[in-house]
Amino acid sequence: MKILTIIAVVLLLTACNHKTLHVEEKRIVVMPPEGLWNCPNLPSPPDGEYTQAEVADYVLRMYESHQICQASIVAVRAWLEEAKLITKEVED
Protein backbone atom coordinates (compact mmCIF):
# COMPACT_ATOMS: atom_id res chain seq x y z
CA MET A 1 0.00 0.00 0.00
CA LYS A 2 2.87 2.32 0.78
CA ILE A 3 4.27 1.75 -2.70
CA LEU A 4 0.99 2.77 -4.34
CA THR A 5 0.84 5.91 -2.22
CA ILE A 6 4.43 6.82 -3.12
CA ILE A 7 3.76 6.23 -6.83
CA ALA A 8 0.61 8.38 -6.67
CA VAL A 9 2.48 11.21 -4.91
CA VAL A 10 5.31 11.05 -7.46
CA LEU A 11 2.85 11.16 -10.35
CA LEU A 12 1.04 14.14 -8.84
CA LEU A 13 4.28 16.02 -8.30
CA THR A 14 5.52 15.40 -11.84
CA ALA A 15 2.19 16.47 -13.30
CA CYS A 16 2.50 19.86 -11.58
CA ASN A 17 5.98 20.47 -13.01
CA HIS A 18 5.02 21.40 -16.56
CA LYS A 19 7.02 24.01 -18.46
CA THR A 20 5.72 26.45 -21.03
CA LEU A 21 7.76 26.90 -24.17
CA HIS A 22 8.19 30.57 -25.01
CA VAL A 23 9.13 31.36 -28.61
CA GLU A 24 10.47 34.81 -29.37
CA GLU A 25 10.35 35.99 -32.96
CA LYS A 26 13.15 38.33 -33.87
CA ARG A 27 13.69 40.07 -37.20
CA ILE A 28 17.06 41.46 -38.11
CA VAL A 29 18.41 43.44 -41.03
CA VAL A 30 21.00 41.49 -42.96
CA MET A 31 23.89 43.60 -44.20
CA PRO A 32 26.40 42.46 -46.82
CA PRO A 33 30.04 42.14 -45.78
CA GLU A 34 32.13 45.32 -45.90
CA GLY A 35 34.25 43.97 -48.76
CA LEU A 36 31.24 44.13 -51.08
CA TRP A 37 30.88 47.89 -50.60
CA ASN A 38 34.02 48.48 -52.64
CA CYS A 39 33.43 51.39 -55.01
CA PRO A 40 36.56 53.53 -55.46
CA ASN A 41 36.42 57.28 -55.91
CA LEU A 42 36.82 58.66 -59.40
CA PRO A 43 40.38 59.60 -60.24
CA SER A 44 41.10 63.31 -60.64
CA PRO A 45 41.61 64.52 -64.18
CA PRO A 46 45.06 65.73 -65.22
CA ASP A 47 45.88 69.37 -64.42
CA GLY A 48 46.73 72.05 -66.95
CA GLU A 49 47.74 71.09 -70.44
CA TYR A 50 47.92 67.36 -70.91
CA THR A 51 48.93 64.92 -73.58
CA GLN A 52 46.80 62.29 -75.27
CA ALA A 53 48.65 59.66 -73.24
CA GLU A 54 47.60 61.37 -69.99
CA VAL A 55 43.99 61.54 -71.20
CA ALA A 56 44.10 57.86 -72.20
CA ASP A 57 45.52 56.95 -68.78
CA TYR A 58 42.78 58.99 -67.08
CA VAL A 59 40.05 57.27 -69.13
CA LEU A 60 41.58 53.87 -68.31
CA ARG A 61 41.63 54.63 -64.56
CA MET A 62 37.98 55.75 -64.75
CA TYR A 63 37.07 52.54 -66.59
CA GLU A 64 38.88 50.40 -64.00
CA SER A 65 37.07 52.21 -61.17
CA HIS A 66 33.77 51.59 -62.93
CA GLN A 67 34.51 47.88 -63.36
CA ILE A 68 35.34 47.48 -59.66
CA CYS A 69 32.18 49.34 -58.64
CA GLN A 70 29.99 47.37 -61.06
CA ALA A 71 31.38 44.04 -59.81
CA SER A 72 30.69 45.10 -56.22
CA ILE A 73 27.10 46.05 -57.03
CA VAL A 74 26.51 42.70 -58.75
CA ALA A 75 27.98 40.89 -55.71
CA VAL A 76 25.78 42.88 -53.28
CA ARG A 77 22.68 42.08 -55.34
CA ALA A 78 23.52 38.35 -55.40
CA TRP A 79 24.20 38.37 -51.65
CA LEU A 80 20.88 40.10 -50.90
CA GLU A 81 18.95 37.73 -53.19
CA GLU A 82 20.45 34.77 -51.31
CA ALA A 83 19.53 36.38 -47.96
CA LYS A 84 15.98 36.90 -49.25
CA LEU A 85 15.67 33.20 -50.16
CA ILE A 86 16.97 32.15 -46.74
CA THR A 87 14.46 34.45 -45.04
CA LYS A 88 11.58 32.99 -47.08
CA GLU A 89 12.65 29.45 -46.13
CA VAL A 90 12.73 30.37 -42.44
CA GLU A 91 9.32 32.05 -42.55
CA ASP A 92 7.66 29.10 -44.32
N, C-alpha and C positions, 0 to 999 in steps of 0.2 A: 504494500500500500504506500509505503514511503517513496518507493521508486516512481509510482504513478504521480504522486504529488510533486516530486522534484521535476519530473518531465513536464508536467503541466505548468509549473512556475517558470521553467526555462523557456517553454514555448510562448508564454505570455510576455516574458521580458524581451524576447527576440522580436516579437510582433510589434512592440512599442518602439523599437529602434530602427525606424525607417528613415531613409535620407531622401531629400528632394534634390533632384538634379537641376541645377540652374545653368542655363545656356545664355551666354552674353554674345550678342551679335555686334561685331565691330567692323566698320568700313574704314579703309585707309586709302590714301592717294598714293598710287604707285608712280615713282619718278624714275626715269632712265638713269643709268650710271653717268657720272660726270664726263667720262671719256667720249660719250656720244654727243655732247654739247660743243663739239670742236668746230668752230667756224672762225677762221682767222680774220683779222682786220684787213681791209684793203690796203695794198701798198701805196705809198705816196708817189705821185708822179714826179718825174725828173724836174729839177729846177732850171730856170733860165733857158738858154738855147741848148737843144739836145740833138743828138744824132739819131738816125734811123735805127741803129743798133740799140740805143738806150730806149727808144719807144718800143721796139720789138721785145726787149727784156721786160719792160713794164707790162706790156700786154700779156706776156707769158706768165709773169708773177700773178697778175689778176686772174688769169685762167686757172692756174694751179690753186689759188685761194678758193675760187668757185668750185672746183672739183672736190676739194676737201669738204667744203660746206655742204655740197649736194650729197656726198656720200654720208655725211653725218645725219642729214635730214632723213635720208632713206633708212638708215639704221635706227633712228628714233621711231619712225613710223612702224617699222617691223617689230620693234621691241614693244611698242604700245599695242599693236594688234595682237601679239602673243599674250600680253597681260590681259587684254579684253577677253580672249578665249578662255584663259584660266579663270577669270572672274565669273564668266557664264557657267563654266563647269561647276564651280563651287556653289553658285546660287541654285543650280538645278538639282 
